[in-house]
Amino acid sequence: MDLTTEEVKLILTTLKENSNYDLTDYSDKSIQRRLEKILDDSQLDVSRLVDKIISDKTFPKKLVEMISVNTTEFFRDPEIWYQLRYDIYPQLKDLPQINIWHAGCSTGQEVYSNLILLNELGLLDKANVLATDINEQVIEKAKTGEFRYRFNYEQMANFDKIINDHPSNCDIHRGIPHSKYFEINAKRDIIAVKPFLLDKVMFRQHDLINGDQSFMMKFHLILCRNVLIYFNFPLQKRIIKGFCNNLNQNGFIVLGHHESILEPAIFNLKKQKEYYVLKNKS
Ligand SMILES: C[S@@+](CC[C@H](N)C(=O)[O-])C[C@H]1O[C@@H](n2cnc3c(N)ncnc32)[C@H](O)[C@@H]1O
């Protein structure tokens, strides 16, 4: 079903007025595509969807979970992991504690990748890791640390790139086996993160738009990758401002490949091939 701009507006305004979710500043195209798919899959038309948002108190949460795009991978976009390993963590390694926030963590593969890297760098014990997402279902999945092997095993090549191979000299192979961090049962199609990593992270449902933006601590590193692309420009700006307020002096914000940054004056902005790294100077 093709939706008009007015119909998308009607659905999002109804959602805003009948729940705590305000998706009115999501980027037009991505939200329109998702809503069209939801309507096709559920065989609803716009007026029935609107009625459901108003009459069924449990539906807004379900709708938001259907709208959210949860694609993620272990060690997604290797370049950023090299940057973390060889540039960012060396600048944070002497801190007594490293506070890290994964905002929009989806099912957790990014978070566990980071914990593995921290462990290899000898920094896991001093890492204090919070991981949040608007979608409660993905948070519950992330907490289990258990994934379909079939959909995740190819990403072990990126594990090897980051953990075992030195980027400037591919001959150096440190031979860390995947079994150090994962229980793999190919027959049962399960790859499970080992419990000592599960225990190191606090997963929480949290909405970057309407959620409480004050935290118990300031962060040294905020990763928010492949989330802002779904927001329009003013909302991106608001979220980045919120990150700055929650960032320690000399802390870093790491964004994804397609995400650009506004107001570069308040940052040292380093645009690399696949990501942005921002360093807070204020
Ligand atoms: C494409 S995934 C990115 C996952 C991971 N950061 C990565 O790059 O592999 C985007 C995630 O952002 C979450 N998200 C979308 N809107 C959000 C919001 N308002 N607050 C918090 N999380 C949100 C979605 O639920 C989804 O899990």
The ligand as a Gaussian input file, in Angstrom:
#p B3LYP/6-31G(d) Opt

LIG

0 1
 C       20.034000      -0.388000      12.649000
 S       20.013000      -0.655000      14.387000
 C       21.693000      -0.270000      14.790000
 C       22.282000      -1.259000      15.789000
 C       23.757000      -1.057000      16.118000
 N       24.001000       0.244000      16.710000
 C       24.618000      -1.275000      14.893000
 O       25.052000      -0.289000      14.282000
 O       24.884000      -2.423000      14.533000
 C       19.137000       0.810000      14.946000
 C       18.565000       0.670000      16.337000
 O       18.138000       1.963000      16.806000
 C       17.003000       1.761000      17.615000
 N       16.251000       3.022000      17.744000
 C       15.463000       3.620000      16.832000
 N       14.875000       4.720000      17.353000
 C       15.321000       4.815000      18.628000
 C       15.044000       5.723000      19.689000
 N       14.212000       6.747000      19.533000
 N       15.657000       5.519000      20.882000
 C       16.499000       4.458000      21.053000
 N       16.770000       3.563000      20.089000
 C       16.195000       3.732000      18.883000
 C       16.230000       0.678000      16.877000
 O       15.300000       0.032000      17.713000
 C       17.352000      -0.229000      16.378000
 O       17.567000      -1.321000      17.244000

